């Protein structure tokens, strides 16, 4: 029960990693508010957890009024906000010359502007409360390039640097801010994305997952619960001396010869590019 007495807001809590984080936090004793753009998904998660420790707040993190409302709903529900997990995000494909500028803007707005807006709303409450922990879910794509994903990688790289800036600016208020960089995690978004890559290579999605898994030091993809475990650490007092950190949870992806480069070569050899 390392989070007993704490109150957390988790954006993008209606699916995948966000749902796993909510479940883990509640098990650890926290009160949790989950937000997302699809109310039906939030309600489904709340019902599945069947707990008095969860509240929901539909909204879009890239809209300032929605972001502020998410924080205020959390404070109203739990009386304060100790932990903010910026998990909401989207993944988009297309090179700089291919991607629609509006899609590029949307990716930046959700993946980078969204966390900025929720932090902007939450930090004054944290200062008043004597501190807090902010956890930004970035990506291995924020520390290295991924094929055909300039908007996504740029947004996550920006989020990592914003994390460090917030850690620097608000450490004196006992506010810690850290980034987690997942690698390949088994979520619906990743399965869809990798399925598209597999089709481009003429592979069934299962075969493509197998090929990529074999290139990783741990030889497998991760589970949402494994990101939730790192979030639990960073949200707890066990991480009281950890701030401004970029935590790689990626099966060793970032320390090997870039998987993206091998994918790119395969696509070229296959005549796709």
N, C-alpha and C positions, 0 to 999 in steps of 0.2 A: 504493500500500500504506500508506495513512494510518493504518490501525488495526493494523498489524503488532505482535504481542506483547500485544494487548489481549484481554480476555475479557468477553463480554457475555451478559446474560440478556434475552431478548425474550419478553414475554408475548403471548398471542394470536398465536403464530408459525405456526399451522397453516393460515392462509388470508390472502388479500388483502395488506394493507399489511405485516403481520407477516412474511409469507413473503418479500416483496420486501426488507424490511430485513435479514433473515437472509442472503439471497443476496448483497446488497451488502456487508455486513460481512465475510462470508467472502472475497469477492473482494478486499477491502481488507486481508486478512491477519489478521482476528480469529478467535478461537475463539468459538463461539456455542452457547448452550443455548436451545432454544425450548420454551415451555410452552403449554398449552391444555387445554381440557376433553375434547377428542376425540383419544384416542391414535392412532386410525387416520389422522387428518389429519396429525398430527405425524410419524408414521412415513413417510407418503407424501412429505412435504417433505424429510425426511432422505434418503430414497432417491433423490429427484430431484436433490438436490445432490451425492449420492455423494461425500461428503467426510469425512475424518477429523476435520475441524474443527467438526463439529456433534454435539450431544447433545440428547436430548429428555427432558421431564419433564411427564407429564400431571398435571393438577390444576386446581383452581378458585381463582383469586386472591382471591376473597371469603372463603375459609376460611383462618384464620390458620396452621394447621398446613401446608396446601398451599403457601401463599406462602413460608413459611420453608423448606420442602423444595425449592422451586424455586431459591432462593438457594443452599442448601447443595449441591444437585446441580451448580450452575454452578461453585461453588468447588472441589468435588471433581474436576470435569472439567478445569477450567483452572488450578487452583491459586490462584485469586483471582477477584475480580469488579471490573472497571474501569468497565463500562457497564451501566446498567439502562434498558431501554426498556419503559415501561408502555403497552402497545398494546392489551391485551385490553379489550373493551368491547362493549356491546349498545346497540341503538337501539330505542326504544319510542314508540308513538304514543298519542294520547289527551289531551284537555284535563284540567284539574284535576278537573273534575266527572265525567269519563268514565273516566279511567284507574283500574284496580284498585289499591288501596293496596299490595297485595303486589307488583305489577309495578313500582310506584314504588320500593319498598324494594329490590327486586332490582336495578333500574337503578343506584341509588345504591351498593349494595353492590359491584357489579362495577366500575362506572366510577370510583368515588371511594374507597371503603373498600379495594378491591383494591390500587390504587397505594400507599395509605397502608401497607398490610401488607407489600408487597414492599420499599418504601423502609425501613420499620422494620427489616426483616431484613437488608437489604443495606448500610445506612449504617455499621454497626459494622465490617464487613469493609473498606469503603472507607477508613474512618478509619485502620484498622490498616495498610492498603496505601499510605497517603499521599495519597489523593484518589480522585476518580472523576467520572463524568458520568452524570446521571440525565436521561432524556428522557421526558416525559409526553405521550402523544398525546391532546390535548384535541380541540377542534373549533371551527369558526367559530360553532357553536351555543353556545359558552362565552362569546362576546363580544357576541352579538346573539341575538335570539329567532328561533326557527324555528316554523312553524305546527304546532300540535298536538303539541309535543314538550317539555312542561314538565319531565318527569323527566330526559330526556336533557340538555337545556340546563342545568338546575340542577346535574346531576352534573359536567358539563364546566366550568361556571363555577367550581364548587368546586375542581376539579382545578387550574385555572389559579391560583387563589389559594393553594392548598396548595403548588404549585410555587414561588411567590414566597417563601412562608414557609420552605420547606426551603433555598432559595438563601440567604436571610437568616441562618438559624440555623447552617448548616454551611459557609459560605464560608471560615471560618477553618481548616477542615480540608481545604481545596482540593477540596471537592466542589461541582461546578457542577450546577444543576438548571434546566432550561428546558422550556417547553411548545411543542408544535407544534399549530397549529390548521388541520387540513385543511378545505378546502371540499368540493365534490363530486368524489369520487375514484371511479373505475370499479372497484368491488368488488361482490361478490355481495350484501352487505348493502345497499349504496346502490341497486343495481339493483332489488332486491325492494321497498325502501321507495318509490322513485320510481315503480315500476310500480303500486303501490297508489294513489299520488296521481294518476297518469294515469287509472286506472280511475274514480276519483271524478269526474274531469273529462270522462269519456267519450272519453279519448285512448288511442291505442296507446302503449306505453312508449317506442318509438323517437321518436314525435312529441313526447311530453312532454319527453324529453331534449333534443330539438332546440330546443324553445321556451325551456327554461331556459338552455341553452347560449348562445342568442342574447342573453340578458339580461346575460351576463357580459362584462367588458372583454376577456378573452382568447378568448371565444366557444367555449369547449370545457370538457369535464370533464378532470380530472387522471388521471394514471396512478399506481399504487402506487409505481413506481420513483422518482417525483418527491418523494414523502414520504421514501423511503429515502435520497435524495440529501441532504435537509436533516438527516436523522438522522446520516448519515455525517459531515457537517460538525460537528454538535454533539458527536458522540462523539470527534472527533479533536482533536489539539492545536491545530489552526487556530482552534478556538473557545475557547482558553484564557482569554480575557478576557470571555467571554459567559456570564452567569448571571442567572437571574430573568427571562429574556426570554419573550415570547409571540410566536412566529414564525407569521405568517399565511401559509399556503400554500394559497390559495383562489381563484386566478384573479381576484382583485379583488372578491370577493363582499362583503367587509366595508366597502368604500369606496363602494358604490353604493347607490341607493335600495333598501331591503330587498326582496330577491326574495320573501321570505316574505309581505310585505304584498301584493304583486301576486298571489301564489298565493291568499291569503286572499280578496282581492277577487273573483278569478275563481270561486272556490268559492261565494261568496255570490251572485254574478250568475248562476251556473249552477243555483242553487236547492239546492245540496248542504247548505249551512248554513242 
